[in-house]
Amino acid sequence: MEEVKEKVKVIIQKVTQFLKEAKAELKKVTWPTPKQTMASTAVVIVLVFILSMILGIIDFALAKAVKLILG
């Protein structure tokens, strides 16, 4: 029983140490401003839209080519 208690104690110490280190690392992070976040989100949305249009056109053209070849 003592062995189990000791293992649990070691695990709790390791988890506590991990959480303290994670908290310290998060304090070092430079978080983006809301304005930067909105700008980045807008860029991602526009790029996704453009790429989806390009892939849609390519898919349409390839489907037409396959129909033309196979009849």
C-alpha positions in Angstrom: 0.0 0.0 0.0 2.9 2.4 0.8 4.3 1.7 -2.6 1.1 2.9 -4.3 0.9 6.0 -2.1 4.5 6.8 -3.1 3.8 6.4 -6.8 0.7 8.6 -6.5 2.8 11.2 -4.7 5.5 11.2 -7.4 2.8 11.5 -10.1 1.2 14.5 -8.4 4.6 16.2 -8.0 5.3 15.7 -11.7 1.9 17.0 -12.8 2.3 20.0 -10.5 5.8 20.8 -11.9 4.5 20.5 -15.5 1.6 22.9 -14.8 4.0 25.4 -13.2 6.3 25.2 -16.2 3.5 25.5 -18.6 2.2 28.6 -16.8 5.7 30.2 -16.9 5.9 29.5 -20.7 2.5 31.0 -21.4 3.6 34.2 -19.7 6.4 34.5 -22.3 3.9 34.3 -25.2 3.3 37.4 -27.2 -0.4 37.3 -27.9 -1.9 39.0 -31.0 -4.1 42.0 -30.6 -7.8 41.7 -31.6 -7.0 43.7 -34.7 -4.2 41.4 -35.8 -6.4 38.4 -35.1 -9.2 39.8 -37.3 -6.7 40.6 -40.1 -5.2 37.1 -40.0 -8.7 35.6 -40.0 -9.7 37.7 -43.0 -6.6 36.6 -45.0 -7.3 32.9 -44.2 -11.0 33.2 -45.3 -10.1 35.0 -48.5 -7.4 32.4 -49.3 -9.7 29.5 -48.6 -12.3 31.0 -50.9 -9.8 31.6 -53.7 -8.3 28.1 -53.5 -11.7 26.5 -53.3 -12.7 28.3 -56.5 -9.5 27.2 -58.3 -10.0 23.6 -57.2 -13.6 23.7 -58.2 -12.7 24.9 -61.7 -10.0 22.2 -62.0 -12.5 19.6 -60.9 -15.1 20.8 -63.3 -12.5 20.8 -66.2 -11.3 17.3 -65.3 -14.8 15.9 -65.1 -15.6 17.3 -68.5 -12.4 15.9 -69.9 -13.2 12.4 -68.5 -16.7 12.5 -69.9 -15.3 13.6 -73.3 -12.7 10.7 -73.3 -15.0 8.0 -72.0 -18.1 9.1 -73.8 
